């Protein structure tokens, strides 16, 4: 799993640098999530936590991504809904979203999301429908890098985003598409 996690980190770095290279005026923030909203549900499981906004790619990489410890919980669906909910909370970041800024979230996951609508998702505390409703009401676009999970596709389609395969060998095309999508929103 280590090389897989290293590849994800490397690809996020490339994506963030591509935004800077294209001259996009973006503030970047990160949310770390694992298996349950409250934490404690599995190996290396922690509640979601948010970084503040960073005004450029260099600060984001140094302040959030490089020190981030990516772990393998090994126990099924992840709390992507909790991560999205925390990111959408106006006071989760300091400073908050800029007035008039487009809100584009990139969900990176290698699993399905925990969802109270699925009886097999033990520890789920949110429903997919309620999170989607909140994201749409807040005019948030979700782009996803995942393994084509049906629930993640549903989030992306409802918010007008795009999804990409996490297991692709050629991330350069994917990252160019993501950077262009961020620029279009």
C-alpha positions, 0 to 999 in steps of 0.5 A, a space after each residue: 500500500 505504501 507505493 500506492 499512497 506515495 503515488 497519490 501524494 505525488 499526483 496531488 502535488 503535480 495537480 497543485 503545481 499545475 494549477 499554479 503553473 496555469 496561473 489560477 487564482 486559487 486558495 487551497 485547503 485540505 481535509 484529512 478523513 478516514 473511516 468514521 466521522 467520529 474516528 476510532 472505527 478502524 486501524 489508524 482511524 481519526 475524525 476528519 480534520 481541516 487545514 486552513 486556506 493556503 494562498 498558493 501551491 507552495 504553502 499548501 504543499 508545505 503546510 498540508 500535503 507534505 506533513 500529511 500521513 496517509 494511512 491504510 485503514 484496511 477496513 472498508 468504506 471511508 468517511 468521504 461524506 464526513 470529509 465533504 461535510 467538514 469542507 463545506 462547513 463555512 467555519 471549518 477553515 480560517 480564513 473562510 471561503 473568499 466572497 464570490 469564489 467558486 467552491 470546487 472540492 476534489 475527493 480522493 478515495 480508493 473506496 466507497 463512502 460510509 452512508 446511513 442508507 446502506 445497512 452494511 456501512 457500520 459506523 455511518 452517521 450521514 446519508 448520501 442524499 443529505 450530503 448531496 443536498 447540502 453540497 448542491 444547496 451550497 453550490 459546491 462542485 465535487 471532482 473525484 479521483 476514485 475507483 468508480 464507486 457508484 456512491 462517489 459517481 452519484 456525488 460527482 454527477 449531482 454537483 456537476 463535477 467530473 471523476 477520474 480513475 485512481 488506478 490509471 497509469 497516466 496521471 498527466 492527462 487526468 491532472 490536466 483535465 482536473 486543472 481545466 475543470 477547476 478553471 471552468 467552474 
